[in-house]
């Protein structure tokens, strides 16, 4: 695999699987590219979110807006530049604030295969 660079303009967003809210993902690198990780962007509409048990280890970086992340009855606010690690097996709720949010993520292994 060669070194590649990406921007959000390269992203093709799809509604996050099994979700009805305005939460979208855009994989840029995944199992189809032979990489051991999935890399992409997430987009959350204003006050939109999701709750799930993590099927993979996930690292999320907030690029725009802010999110509330809740796990183990503890809630943290994360804004631009903030990094969140969500370990495999952890139950989490991610909710964007009024302005919505844009994130970047890296998962190991591939989240689509783990679903």
Beta strands, then each sheet from edge to edge (+ up, - down):
strand 1: 14-15
strand 2: 23-29
strand 3: 38-44
strand 4: 49-53
strand 5: 57-71
strand 6: 74-79
strand 7: 83-86
strand 8: 91-108
sheet 1: 1+ 2- 3+ 8- 4+
sheet 2: 1+ 2- 3+ 8- 5+ 6-
sheet 3: 1+ 2- 3+ 8- 5+ 7-
end
